[in-house]
Amino acid sequence: MDLNYTAEDLAFRDQVRAYLEAELPQDLRQKVLNHKRMSKDDFVRWHKTLAQQGWAAPGWPVEYGGPGWSATQRHLFEEECARAGTPRIMPFGVAMVAPVIMAFGNQAQKDYYLPRILNCDDWWCQGYSEPCSGSDLASLKTRAERVNSSAGDYYIVNGQKTWTTLAQHADMIFCLVRTDTAARKQEGISFLLIDMKTPGITVRPIIMLDEEHEVNEVFFDNVKVPLQNLIGEENKGWTYAKYLLGHERTNIAAVGNSKRELQFLKHVASAQQKNGLPLLDDPVFANKVASLEVELMALEITVLRVISQDSGRPGPEASLLKIKGTEIQQRLTELMVEAIGPYALPFDPAYLEGETEHSVTGDDDAAPLAAYYFNYRKTSIYGGSNEIQKNIITQMILGL
């Protein structure tokens, strides 16, 4: 493969860069670059801005409203967005359930849901993990019983999902449910789309170490779901779930974000002193940063190798990207906290929410770093834990 960008690629990058410089609101940019917390309105506002430009769904084909970009153009777009400090497009609709609807949904589902996802008319969340079904997702117990009625067939759903990211904002949830308790566990699962306003759904917050309300428990108590909200065939949902997870794991690599955060790490380390010199000039710390930068460069090349295949259906190589991407993200936050030292400890939630102008310590760079570090402990777990990804690589790539 040729790792050099063509003249057309570079012209595309310049076009994206110019657009972002002109259209990205400064208040959103400052929140992202300074690691402040984002509201639902922040994410929706930027999504709708990109939708007007036709860029809200970089990976979608033209027939569904996407820009029809090549894999290289998508990579460049994501890198430029990260560099500029844009809010991310929430992946649950655009990058996760939408590809499943495109591949396995019927025409009515495509016609209704895809335009709403594209314009962010619906905020989606993911109903996969359960209290006793995380890495072993196929052991899930949330049950959907089919009811045949003269007024229309439907499912009655009972059970619980957990670690449901931003479910407090969601209009819709895509949900794995058990529709056959007698079949082998992977073969008795179905994929349902459920309106979060349906009676019987309760969302209960889980407050994390960084004092953020990002994840939730979601309870289903005799929730009525129309049969037309079933994706594909009943009891074939495990196939659709794996397809979705491939897209999720590829996106988790987040090379562009890590490149931006590497520059922030260097900025922080340059401002700290050790033995009268900037910390970044200390040989021991500089070696840690250099080693991480080399790993990030290797990850970027691996991502480019994967996207050069441009099959549109992520395979087991997505597990490689997920493992290394999350390890790098965690290492970046660790080195940031190490560089700041004790000033990272007393993070100020009010500052992160934009309610104050400076942190408790008076150091705006230090203020978010403990919260940032705590939040990124989860990256090696979500999307399928890294231990599970190593099993996938062993079986699907190495053939062991």
Contacts in CASP RR format, 6 or more apart in sequence:
PFRMAT RR
TARGET T0000
AUTHOR 0000-0000-0000
METHOD contacts of the structure
MODEL  1
MDLNYTAEDLAFRDQVRAYLEAELPQDLRQKVLNHKRMSKDDFVRWHKTL
AQQGWAAPGWPVEYGGPGWSATQRHLFEEECARAGTPRIMPFGVAMVAPV
IMAFGNQAQKDYYLPRILNCDDWWCQGYSEPCSGSDLASLKTRAERVNSS
AGDYYIVNGQKTWTTLAQHADMIFCLVRTDTAARKQEGISFLLIDMKTPG
ITVRPIIMLDEEHEVNEVFFDNVKVPLQNLIGEENKGWTYAKYLLGHERT
NIAAVGNSKRELQFLKHVASAQQKNGLPLLDDPVFANKVASLEVELMALE
ITVLRVISQDSGRPGPEASLLKIKGTEIQQRLTELMVEAIGPYALPFDPA
YLEGETEHSVTGDDDAAPLAAYYFNYRKTSIYGGSNEIQKNIITQMILGL
1 304 0 8 1.000
1 305 0 8 1.000
1 308 0 8 1.000
3 301 0 8 1.000
3 304 0 8 1.000
5 13 0 8 1.000
5 72 0 8 1.000
5 76 0 8 1.000
9 72 0 8 1.000
9 73 0 8 1.000
9 76 0 8 1.000
12 73 0 8 1.000
12 76 0 8 1.000
13 76 0 8 1.000
13 80 0 8 1.000
16 76 0 8 1.000
16 77 0 8 1.000
16 80 0 8 1.000
16 81 0 8 1.000
17 80 0 8 1.000
17 83 0 8 1.000
17 84 0 8 1.000
19 53 0 8 1.000
20 80 0 8 1.000
20 81 0 8 1.000
20 84 0 8 1.000
20 86 0 8 1.000
21 84 0 8 1.000
23 49 0 8 1.000
23 53 0 8 1.000
24 46 0 8 1.000
24 84 0 8 1.000
24 85 0 8 1.000
24 86 0 8 1.000
25 45 0 8 1.000
25 46 0 8 1.000
28 38 0 8 1.000
28 42 0 8 1.000
28 45 0 8 1.000
28 46 0 8 1.000
28 85 0 8 1.000
28 86 0 8 1.000
28 87 0 8 1.000
29 84 0 8 1.000
29 85 0 8 1.000
29 86 0 8 1.000
30 36 0 8 1.000
31 37 0 8 1.000
31 38 0 8 1.000
31 42 0 8 1.000
31 87 0 8 1.000
32 38 0 8 1.000
32 85 0 8 1.000
32 86 0 8 1.000
32 87 0 8 1.000
33 85 0 8 1.000
33 260 0 8 1.000
33 264 0 8 1.000
34 364 0 8 1.000
34 368 0 8 1.000
35 352 0 8 1.000
35 368 0 8 1.000
35 369 0 8 1.000
35 371 0 8 1.000
35 372 0 8 1.000
36 351 0 8 1.000
36 352 0 8 1.000
36 353 0 8 1.000
36 354 0 8 1.000
36 368 0 8 1.000
37 212 0 8 1.000
37 352 0 8 1.000
37 353 0 8 1.000
37 354 0 8 1.000
38 87 0 8 1.000
40 123 0 8 1.000
40 166 0 8 1.000
40 169 0 8 1.000
42 87 0 8 1.000
43 87 0 8 1.000
43 88 0 8 1.000
43 89 0 8 1.000
43 90 0 8 1.000
44 120 0 8 1.000
44 123 0 8 1.000
46 86 0 8 1.000
46 87 0 8 1.000
46 89 0 8 1.000
47 56 0 8 1.000
47 89 0 8 1.000
47 90 0 8 1.000
47 120 0 8 1.000
48 56 0 8 1.000
48 119 0 8 1.000
48 120 0 8 1.000
50 56 0 8 1.000
50 89 0 8 1.000
51 118 0 8 1.000
51 119 0 8 1.000
51 120 0 8 1.000
54 65 0 8 1.000
54 66 0 8 1.000
54 67 0 8 1.000
55 67 0 8 1.000
55 77 0 8 1.000
56 89 0 8 1.000
56 94 0 8 1.000
56 118 0 8 1.000
56 119 0 8 1.000
56 120 0 8 1.000
57 64 0 8 1.000
57 65 0 8 1.000
57 66 0 8 1.000
57 67 0 8 1.000
57 89 0 8 1.000
57 94 0 8 1.000
57 98 0 8 1.000
57 117 0 8 1.000
57 118 0 8 1.000
58 66 0 8 1.000
58 67 0 8 1.000
58 69 0 8 1.000
58 73 0 8 1.000
58 74 0 8 1.000
58 77 0 8 1.000
58 78 0 8 1.000
59 66 0 8 1.000
59 67 0 8 1.000
59 68 0 8 1.000
59 69 0 8 1.000
59 74 0 8 1.000
59 95 0 8 1.000
60 66 0 8 1.000
60 67 0 8 1.000
60 68 0 8 1.000
60 94 0 8 1.000
60 98 0 8 1.000
60 102 0 8 1.000
60 118 0 8 1.000
61 68 0 8 1.000
61 102 0 8 1.000
62 68 0 8 1.000
64 98 0 8 1.000
64 102 0 8 1.000
64 110 0 8 1.000
64 114 0 8 1.000
64 118 0 8 1.000
65 114 0 8 1.000
65 118 0 8 1.000
66 118 0 8 1.000
67 73 0 8 1.000
69 77 0 8 1.000
70 310 0 8 1.000
71 307 0 8 1.000
71 308 0 8 1.000
71 310 0 8 1.000
72 304 0 8 1.000
72 307 0 8 1.000
72 308 0 8 1.000
74 307 0 8 1.000
75 303 0 8 1.000
75 304 0 8 1.000
75 307 0 8 1.000
78 255 0 8 1.000
78 256 0 8 1.000
79 255 0 8 1.000
79 256 0 8 1.000
79 259 0 8 1.000
81 88 0 8 1.000
82 254 0 8 1.000
82 256 0 8 1.000
82 257 0 8 1.000
82 259 0 8 1.000
82 260 0 8 1.000
83 256 0 8 1.000
83 259 0 8 1.000
83 260 0 8 1.000
85 260 0 8 1.000
88 257 0 8 1.000
89 95 0 8 1.000
90 123 0 8 1.000
90 124 0 8 1.000
90 166 0 8 1.000
91 248 0 8 1.000
91 251 0 8 1.000
92 123 0 8 1.000
92 124 0 8 1.000
92 125 0 8 1.000
92 126 0 8 1.000
92 165 0 8 1.000
92 166 0 8 1.000
92 174 0 8 1.000
93 117 0 8 1.000
93 122 0 8 1.000
93 124 0 8 1.000
94 117 0 8 1.000
94 118 0 8 1.000
95 247 0 8 1.000
95 248 0 8 1.000
95 251 0 8 1.000
96 124 0 8 1.000
96 126 0 8 1.000
96 174 0 8 1.000
96 244 0 8 1.000
96 247 0 8 1.000
96 248 0 8 1.000
97 113 0 8 1.000
97 117 0 8 1.000
97 124 0 8 1.000
97 126 0 8 1.000
97 174 0 8 1.000
97 193 0 8 1.000
97 244 0 8 1.000
98 113 0 8 1.000
98 114 0 8 1.000
98 117 0 8 1.000
99 243 0 8 1.000
99 244 0 8 1.000
99 247 0 8 1.000
100 174 0 8 1.000
100 191 0 8 1.000
100 231 0 8 1.000
100 240 0 8 1.000
100 243 0 8 1.000
100 244 0 8 1.000
101 109 0 8 1.000
101 110 0 8 1.000
101 113 0 8 1.000
101 114 0 8 1.000
101 231 0 8 1.000
102 110 0 8 1.000
102 114 0 8 1.000
103 240 0 8 1.000
103 243 0 8 1.000
104 191 0 8 1.000
104 231 0 8 1.000
104 232 0 8 1.000
104 240 0 8 1.000
104 243 0 8 1.000
105 231 0 8 1.000
105 232 0 8 1.000
106 232 0 8 1.000
108 228 0 8 1.000
109 193 0 8 1.000
109 228 0 8 1.000
109 231 0 8 1.000
113 122 0 8 1.000
113 193 0 8 1.000
115 121 0 8 1.000
116 122 0 8 1.000
117 124 0 8 1.000
122 171 0 8 1.000
122 172 0 8 1.000
123 166 0 8 1.000
123 169 0 8 1.000
123 170 0 8 1.000
123 171 0 8 1.000
123 172 0 8 1.000
124 170 0 8 1.000
124 171 0 8 1.000
124 172 0 8 1.000
124 173 0 8 1.000
124 174 0 8 1.000
125 164 0 8 1.000
125 165 0 8 1.000
125 166 0 8 1.000
125 167 0 8 1.000
125 169 0 8 1.000
125 170 0 8 1.000
125 172 0 8 1.000
125 173 0 8 1.000
125 196 0 8 1.000
125 218 0 8 1.000
126 164 0 8 1.000
126 165 0 8 1.000
126 173 0 8 1.000
126 174 0 8 1.000
127 161 0 8 1.000
127 164 0 8 1.000
127 173 0 8 1.000
127 174 0 8 1.000
127 175 0 8 1.000
127 176 0 8 1.000
127 218 0 8 1.000
128 134 0 8 1.000
128 137 0 8 1.000
128 140 0 8 1.000
128 161 0 8 1.000
128 175 0 8 1.000
128 176 0 8 1.000
128 241 0 8 1.000
129 137 0 8 1.000
129 161 0 8 1.000
129 162 0 8 1.000
129 163 0 8 1.000
129 164 0 8 1.000
130 140 0 8 1.000
130 141 0 8 1.000
130 142 0 8 1.000
130 159 0 8 1.000
130 160 0 8 1.000
130 161 0 8 1.000
130 162 0 8 1.000
131 160 0 8 1.000
131 162 0 8 1.000
132 139 0 8 1.000
132 141 0 8 1.000
133 139 0 8 1.000
133 140 0 8 1.000
133 141 0 8 1.000
134 384 0 8 1.000
134 385 0 8 1.000
135 384 0 8 1.000
135 385 0 8 1.000
135 387 0 8 1.000
135 388 0 8 1.000
137 176 0 8 1.000
137 241 0 8 1.000
137 384 0 8 1.000
138 185 0 8 1.000
138 186 0 8 1.000
138 189 0 8 1.000
138 238 0 8 1.000
139 185 0 8 1.000
140 176 0 8 1.000
140 177 0 8 1.000
140 178 0 8 1.000
140 189 0 8 1.000
141 159 0 8 1.000
141 178 0 8 1.000
142 157 0 8 1.000
142 158 0 8 1.000
142 159 0 8 1.000
142 160 0 8 1.000
142 161 0 8 1.000
142 175 0 8 1.000
142 176 0 8 1.000
142 177 0 8 1.000
142 178 0 8 1.000
142 220 0 8 1.000
143 157 0 8 1.000
143 158 0 8 1.000
143 159 0 8 1.000
143 177 0 8 1.000
143 178 0 8 1.000
143 179 0 8 1.000
143 181 0 8 1.000
144 155 0 8 1.000
144 156 0 8 1.000
144 157 0 8 1.000
144 177 0 8 1.000
144 178 0 8 1.000
144 179 0 8 1.000
144 190 0 8 1.000
144 192 0 8 1.000
144 225 0 8 1.000
145 155 0 8 1.000
145 156 0 8 1.000
145 179 0 8 1.000
146 153 0 8 1.000
146 154 0 8 1.000
146 155 0 8 1.000
146 179 0 8 1.000
146 227 0 8 1.000
146 234 0 8 1.000
147 153 0 8 1.000
147 154 0 8 1.000
147 155 0 8 1.000
147 156 0 8 1.000
152 226 0 8 1.000
152 227 0 8 1.000
153 226 0 8 1.000
153 227 0 8 1.000
154 224 0 8 1.000
154 225 0 8 1.000
154 226 0 8 1.000
154 227 0 8 1.000
155 177 0 8 1.000
155 179 0 8 1.000
155 192 0 8 1.000
155 224 0 8 1.000
155 225 0 8 1.000
155 227 0 8 1.000
155 230 0 8 1.000
156 222 0 8 1.000
156 223 0 8 1.000
156 224 0 8 1.000
156 225 0 8 1.000
157 175 0 8 1.000
157 177 0 8 1.000
157 192 0 8 1.000
157 194 0 8 1.000
157 220 0 8 1.000
157 222 0 8 1.000
157 223 0 8 1.000
157 224 0 8 1.000
157 225 0 8 1.000
158 220 0 8 1.000
158 221 0 8 1.000
158 222 0 8 1.000
158 223 0 8 1.000
159 219 0 8 1.000
159 220 0 8 1.000
159 221 0 8 1.000
160 217 0 8 1.000
160 218 0 8 1.000
160 219 0 8 1.000
160 220 0 8 1.000
161 173 0 8 1.000
161 175 0 8 1.000
161 217 0 8 1.000
161 218 0 8 1.000
161 220 0 8 1.000
162 206 0 8 1.000
162 215 0 8 1.000
162 216 0 8 1.000
162 217 0 8 1.000
162 218 0 8 1.000
163 206 0 8 1.000
163 215 0 8 1.000
163 216 0 8 1.000
163 382 0 8 1.000
164 170 0 8 1.000
164 173 0 8 1.000
164 203 0 8 1.000
164 215 0 8 1.000
164 216 0 8 1.000
164 217 0 8 1.000
164 218 0 8 1.000
165 214 0 8 1.000
165 215 0 8 1.000
165 216 0 8 1.000
165 382 0 8 1.000
166 214 0 8 1.000
166 215 0 8 1.000
166 216 0 8 1.000
167 173 0 8 1.000
167 196 0 8 1.000
167 203 0 8 1.000
167 215 0 8 1.000
167 216 0 8 1.000
167 218 0 8 1.000
168 203 0 8 1.000
168 205 0 8 1.000
168 213 0 8 1.000
168 216 0 8 1.000
170 196 0 8 1.000
171 195 0 8 1.000
171 196 0 8 1.000
171 197 0 8 1.000
172 193 0 8 1.000
172 194 0 8 1.000
172 195 0 8 1.000
172 196 0 8 1.000
173 193 0 8 1.000
173 194 0 8 1.000
173 196 0 8 1.000
173 218 0 8 1.000
174 191 0 8 1.000
174 192 0 8 1.000
174 193 0 8 1.000
174 194 0 8 1.000
174 231 0 8 1.000
174 244 0 8 1.000
175 191 0 8 1.000
175 192 0 8 1.000
175 193 0 8 1.000
175 194 0 8 1.000
176 189 0 8 1.000
176 190 0 8 1.000
176 191 0 8 1.000
176 192 0 8 1.000
176 237 0 8 1.000
176 238 0 8 1.000
176 241 0 8 1.000
177 189 0 8 1.000
177 190 0 8 1.000
177 192 0 8 1.000
178 188 0 8 1.000
178 189 0 8 1.000
178 190 0 8 1.000
179 188 0 8 1.000
179 189 0 8 1.000
179 190 0 8 1.000
179 234 0 8 1.000
179 235 0 8 1.000
180 187 0 8 1.000
180 188 0 8 1.000
180 234 0 8 1.000
180 235 0 8 1.000
181 188 0 8 1.000
183 235 0 8 1.000
186 238 0 8 1.000
187 235 0 8 1.000
187 238 0 8 1.000
188 235 0 8 1.000
188 237 0 8 1.000
188 238 0 8 1.000
189 235 0 8 1.000
189 237 0 8 1.000
189 238 0 8 1.000
189 241 0 8 1.000
190 230 0 8 1.000
190 234 0 8 1.000
190 235 0 8 1.000
190 236 0 8 1.000
190 237 0 8 1.000
191 230 0 8 1.000
191 231 0 8 1.000
191 232 0 8 1.000
191 236 0 8 1.000
191 237 0 8 1.000
191 240 0 8 1.000
191 241 0 8 1.000
192 225 0 8 1.000
192 229 0 8 1.000
192 230 0 8 1.000
192 231 0 8 1.000
193 229 0 8 1.000
193 231 0 8 1.000
194 201 0 8 1.000
194 220 0 8 1.000
194 223 0 8 1.000
194 225 0 8 1.000
194 229 0 8 1.000
196 203 0 8 1.000
198 223 0 8 1.000
198 224 0 8 1.000
198 225 0 8 1.000
199 223 0 8 1.000
199 224 0 8 1.000
200 219 0 8 1.000
200 220 0 8 1.000
200 221 0 8 1.000
200 222 0 8 1.000
200 223 0 8 1.000
201 218 0 8 1.000
201 219 0 8 1.000
201 220 0 8 1.000
201 221 0 8 1.000
201 223 0 8 1.000
202 218 0 8 1.000
202 219 0 8 1.000
202 221 0 8 1.000
203 216 0 8 1.000
203 217 0 8 1.000
203 218 0 8 1.000
203 219 0 8 1.000
204 216 0 8 1.000
204 217 0 8 1.000
204 218 0 8 1.000
204 219 0 8 1.000
205 213 0 8 1.000
205 215 0 8 1.000
205 216 0 8 1.000
206 213 0 8 1.000
206 215 0 8 1.000
206 216 0 8 1.000
206 217 0 8 1.000
207 213 0 8 1.000
208 214 0 8 1.000
208 215 0 8 1.000
208 374 0 8 1.000
208 375 0 8 1.000
209 374 0 8 1.000
209 375 0 8 1.000
209 377 0 8 1.000
210 347 0 8 1.000
210 370 0 8 1.000
210 371 0 8 1.000
210 372 0 8 1.000
210 374 0 8 1.000
210 375 0 8 1.000
211 349 0 8 1.000
211 371 0 8 1.000
212 371 0 8 1.000
212 375 0 8 1.000
214 375 0 8 1.000
231 237 0 8 1.000
231 240 0 8 1.000
232 240 0 8 1.000
243 313 0 8 1.000
245 318 0 8 1.000
245 383 0 8 1.000
245 384 0 8 1.000
246 314 0 8 1.000
246 315 0 8 1.000
246 318 0 8 1.000
247 314 0 8 1.000
247 318 0 8 1.000
248 383 0 8 1.000
249 314 0 8 1.000
249 318 0 8 1.000
249 319 0 8 1.000
249 321 0 8 1.000
249 322 0 8 1.000
249 383 0 8 1.000
249 384 0 8 1.000
249 389 0 8 1.000
250 306 0 8 1.000
250 314 0 8 1.000
250 318 0 8 1.000
250 321 0 8 1.000
250 322 0 8 1.000
252 321 0 8 1.000
252 322 0 8 1.000
252 325 0 8 1.000
252 326 0 8 1.000
252 379 0 8 1.000
252 382 0 8 1.000
252 383 0 8 1.000
253 299 0 8 1.000
253 303 0 8 1.000
253 321 0 8 1.000
253 322 0 8 1.000
253 324 0 8 1.000
253 325 0 8 1.000
254 325 0 8 1.000
254 329 0 8 1.000
255 296 0 8 1.000
255 299 0 8 1.000
255 300 0 8 1.000
255 303 0 8 1.000
255 325 0 8 1.000
257 329 0 8 1.000
258 296 0 8 1.000
258 299 0 8 1.000
258 325 0 8 1.000
258 328 0 8 1.000
258 329 0 8 1.000
258 332 0 8 1.000
259 296 0 8 1.000
259 300 0 8 1.000
261 329 0 8 1.000
261 332 0 8 1.000
261 336 0 8 1.000
262 289 0 8 1.000
262 292 0 8 1.000
262 293 0 8 1.000
262 296 0 8 1.000
262 332 0 8 1.000
264 336 0 8 1.000
265 289 0 8 1.000
265 332 0 8 1.000
265 335 0 8 1.000
265 336 0 8 1.000
265 339 0 8 1.000
266 280 0 8 1.000
266 289 0 8 1.000
267 365 0 8 1.000
268 336 0 8 1.000
268 339 0 8 1.000
268 340 0 8 1.000
268 365 0 8 1.000
269 278 0 8 1.000
269 279 0 8 1.000
269 280 0 8 1.000
269 285 0 8 1.000
269 289 0 8 1.000
269 335 0 8 1.000
269 339 0 8 1.000
270 278 0 8 1.000
270 279 0 8 1.000
270 280 0 8 1.000
271 278 0 8 1.000
271 365 0 8 1.000
272 278 0 8 1.000
272 279 0 8 1.000
272 339 0 8 1.000
272 340 0 8 1.000
273 279 0 8 1.000
274 282 0 8 1.000
274 285 0 8 1.000
275 282 0 8 1.000
279 285 0 8 1.000
279 339 0 8 1.000
280 286 0 8 1.000
280 289 0 8 1.000
285 335 0 8 1.000
285 338 0 8 1.000
285 339 0 8 1.000
288 335 0 8 1.000
289 335 0 8 1.000
292 328 0 8 1.000
292 331 0 8 1.000
292 332 0 8 1.000
292 335 0 8 1.000
295 324 0 8 1.000
295 327 0 8 1.000
295 328 0 8 1.000
295 331 0 8 1.000
296 328 0 8 1.000
298 324 0 8 1.000
299 321 0 8 1.000
299 324 0 8 1.000
299 325 0 8 1.000
299 328 0 8 1.000
302 320 0 8 1.000
302 321 0 8 1.000
302 324 0 8 1.000
303 321 0 8 1.000
306 314 0 8 1.000
306 317 0 8 1.000
306 318 0 8 1.000
306 321 0 8 1.000
315 396 0 8 1.000
316 392 0 8 1.000
316 393 0 8 1.000
316 396 0 8 1.000
316 397 0 8 1.000
317 397 0 8 1.000
319 389 0 8 1.000
319 390 0 8 1.000
319 392 0 8 1.000
319 393 0 8 1.000
319 396 0 8 1.000
320 389 0 8 1.000
320 393 0 8 1.000
320 397 0 8 1.000
322 383 0 8 1.000
322 384 0 8 1.000
322 386 0 8 1.000
322 389 0 8 1.000
323 380 0 8 1.000
323 386 0 8 1.000
323 389 0 8 1.000
323 390 0 8 1.000
323 393 0 8 1.000
325 379 0 8 1.000
326 379 0 8 1.000
326 380 0 8 1.000
326 386 0 8 1.000
327 380 0 8 1.000
327 386 0 8 1.000
329 376 0 8 1.000
329 379 0 8 1.000
330 376 0 8 1.000
330 377 0 8 1.000
330 379 0 8 1.000
330 380 0 8 1.000
332 376 0 8 1.000
333 369 0 8 1.000
333 372 0 8 1.000
333 373 0 8 1.000
333 376 0 8 1.000
334 373 0 8 1.000
336 344 0 8 1.000
336 369 0 8 1.000
336 372 0 8 1.000
336 373 0 8 1.000
337 344 0 8 1.000
337 369 0 8 1.000
337 370 0 8 1.000
337 373 0 8 1.000
340 363 0 8 1.000
340 365 0 8 1.000
340 366 0 8 1.000
340 369 0 8 1.000
343 361 0 8 1.000
343 363 0 8 1.000
343 366 0 8 1.000
344 366 0 8 1.000
344 369 0 8 1.000
344 370 0 8 1.000
344 373 0 8 1.000
345 370 0 8 1.000
346 359 0 8 1.000
346 360 0 8 1.000
346 361 0 8 1.000
346 370 0 8 1.000
347 359 0 8 1.000
347 360 0 8 1.000
347 367 0 8 1.000
347 368 0 8 1.000
347 369 0 8 1.000
347 370 0 8 1.000
347 371 0 8 1.000
348 356 0 8 1.000
348 359 0 8 1.000
348 360 0 8 1.000
348 367 0 8 1.000
349 371 0 8 1.000
350 356 0 8 1.000
351 358 0 8 1.000
351 359 0 8 1.000
351 360 0 8 1.000
351 364 0 8 1.000
351 367 0 8 1.000
351 368 0 8 1.000
352 367 0 8 1.000
352 368 0 8 1.000
352 371 0 8 1.000
358 364 0 8 1.000
358 367 0 8 1.000
359 366 0 8 1.000
359 367 0 8 1.000
360 367 0 8 1.000
361 367 0 8 1.000
380 386 0 8 1.000
394 400 0 8 1.000
END
